[in-house]
């Protein structure tokens, strides 16, 4: 049974492995050690949160969340990035459950996504809709 939860400092080695796999999949440079150190510091400070999908103890999916204050809604909103699921776990609902966990746990009414053109159909299938410019929003 899959477990979905916010990542903790102890999860950072597994997160680093999935971050590298994610960067390879989107044809970006691998993070250098100083960049991973900055990421770890940002997580510790609360500037970025990561959520994970676990199969037993194995981290198989990740999604990041950054919070911001919106003067459009006059409340905090969340910006999702870095959605990545290992190939063997794709097509099984892991990404959808991961996004649902972020939404439930964050207590935010609005989530915005930054994603590639190729990912648009995926996020639309999760209930995101196109509003204002290039943002994909979900408002419940």
Backbone torsions as a table, in degrees:
resi	resn	phi	psi	omega
1	UNK	NA	135.5	-179.0
2	UNK	-76.8	144.8	174.5
3	UNK	-117.4	136.7	179.8
4	UNK	-121.8	127.5	-178.5
5	UNK	-162.4	165.4	174.7
6	UNK	-70.2	136.3	-179.1
7	UNK	-75.5	150.7	178.7
8	UNK	-115.6	171.7	-178.9
9	UNK	-55.9	-37.2	-179.8
10	UNK	-63.5	-19.4	-179.2
11	UNK	-86.5	-2.5	-171.7
12	UNK	-59.7	-40.6	177.2
13	UNK	-58.0	-42.4	178.1
14	UNK	-67.6	-40.1	176.8
15	UNK	-60.5	-43.0	179.6
16	UNK	-59.0	-41.1	178.4
17	UNK	-63.1	-44.7	179.9
18	UNK	-70.4	-33.6	175.5
19	UNK	-60.4	-42.1	178.2
20	UNK	-63.8	-45.1	179.4
21	UNK	-62.1	-40.5	177.6
22	UNK	-60.7	-48.2	-178.6
23	UNK	-60.8	-40.5	177.1
24	UNK	-61.8	-43.0	-176.1
25	UNK	-66.0	-27.5	179.8
26	UNK	-104.4	13.1	175.2
27	UNK	60.0	41.5	176.0
28	UNK	-110.6	162.1	178.8
29	UNK	-64.4	144.6	176.3
30	UNK	-67.4	144.2	178.6
31	UNK	-67.1	137.3	177.3
32	UNK	-82.9	165.4	-176.0
33	UNK	-60.7	-37.3	178.6
34	UNK	-68.1	-31.9	177.0
35	UNK	-69.7	-40.0	177.1
36	UNK	-66.3	-35.3	175.7
37	UNK	-63.2	-41.4	178.1
38	UNK	-66.6	-37.7	177.2
39	UNK	-62.8	-45.7	179.8
40	UNK	-61.4	-41.5	178.4
41	UNK	-65.3	-40.2	179.2
42	UNK	-64.8	-38.1	177.0
43	UNK	-65.3	-44.0	-179.1
44	UNK	-63.0	-36.7	179.8
45	UNK	-76.6	-19.3	-178.6
46	UNK	91.2	11.9	178.7
47	UNK	-71.9	-25.4	177.6
48	UNK	-144.4	143.8	176.5
49	UNK	-120.9	146.3	173.6
50	UNK	-120.9	141.9	173.9
51	UNK	-115.5	149.5	-177.0
52	UNK	-133.5	155.2	172.1
53	UNK	-110.0	126.1	-177.5
54	UNK	-117.3	133.8	169.4
55	UNK	-107.0	105.7	-168.4
56	UNK	61.1	-120.3	179.6
57	UNK	-98.7	-1.2	-174.4
58	UNK	-89.2	124.4	175.4
59	UNK	-76.6	119.1	-174.1
60	UNK	-117.9	-8.1	178.9
61	UNK	-156.5	149.5	179.5
62	UNK	-140.6	157.8	172.9
63	UNK	-153.8	135.8	178.3
64	UNK	-101.8	154.1	179.1
65	UNK	-136.3	125.8	171.3
66	UNK	-115.6	138.8	-179.7
67	UNK	-100.1	147.0	178.1
68	UNK	-147.8	158.5	176.0
69	UNK	-97.8	128.8	-178.5
70	UNK	-105.1	125.6	173.9
71	UNK	-81.1	-9.1	173.7
72	UNK	-70.6	-41.8	-178.6
73	UNK	-109.1	-10.5	-177.0
74	UNK	55.5	46.5	175.5
75	UNK	-161.5	170.7	178.3
76	UNK	-72.5	142.5	174.4
77	UNK	-126.3	166.7	177.3
78	UNK	-118.6	143.8	175.8
79	UNK	-115.3	120.0	179.8
80	UNK	-93.1	139.0	172.8
81	UNK	-146.7	179.3	171.1
82	UNK	55.4	35.9	175.0
83	UNK	-74.3	120.4	-179.0
84	UNK	-148.7	132.6	176.8
85	UNK	-128.7	134.1	177.7
86	UNK	-55.6	145.3	-174.6
87	UNK	-51.2	-44.5	-177.4
88	UNK	-65.2	-14.5	-176.8
89	UNK	-108.0	1.1	-179.9
90	UNK	-75.4	151.1	179.4
91	UNK	78.2	11.2	-177.8
92	UNK	-117.1	11.0	178.1
93	UNK	85.6	5.8	-177.7
94	UNK	-64.4	-46.3	-179.0
95	UNK	-62.4	-43.3	179.2
96	UNK	-62.1	-46.2	179.0
97	UNK	-64.0	-36.4	178.6
98	UNK	-64.3	-45.2	177.9
99	UNK	-65.0	-40.7	177.6
100	UNK	-61.0	-40.0	178.5
101	UNK	-64.7	-42.7	176.9
102	UNK	-58.5	-46.6	-178.2
103	UNK	-62.1	-47.6	-179.7
104	UNK	-64.0	-48.4	-173.2
105	UNK	-73.1	-30.9	-175.2
106	UNK	-77.3	-22.2	-177.3
107	UNK	58.5	30.9	177.0
108	UNK	-97.2	144.5	179.0
109	UNK	-88.1	-16.4	-177.7
110	UNK	-134.2	129.9	172.6
111	UNK	-120.3	131.9	176.8
112	UNK	-113.8	148.3	-176.7
113	UNK	-122.9	135.0	166.5
114	UNK	-105.3	124.7	-176.1
115	UNK	-152.5	167.9	177.2
116	UNK	-77.9	162.8	177.9
117	UNK	-57.1	-37.5	-178.6
118	UNK	-65.6	-25.2	-176.9
119	UNK	-87.5	-7.8	-176.7
120	UNK	-55.4	-47.9	179.9
121	UNK	-60.5	-35.7	178.5
122	UNK	-61.7	-49.6	-178.2
123	UNK	-69.1	-33.0	174.6
124	UNK	-63.1	-37.5	-180.0
125	UNK	-67.6	-19.6	177.8
126	UNK	-87.5	-1.9	178.7
127	UNK	102.1	5.1	176.2
128	UNK	-77.7	149.1	178.3
129	UNK	-130.3	159.9	-177.0
130	UNK	-86.8	123.4	177.3
131	UNK	-141.3	147.2	168.5
132	UNK	42.6	96.7	175.1
133	UNK	70.1	-128.2	-174.9
134	UNK	-110.3	16.9	-179.6
135	UNK	-89.8	143.2	172.0
136	UNK	-107.9	118.9	-172.8
137	UNK	-116.9	152.9	173.2
138	UNK	-134.3	117.7	-178.2
139	UNK	-124.0	120.7	177.6
140	UNK	-106.9	NA	NA
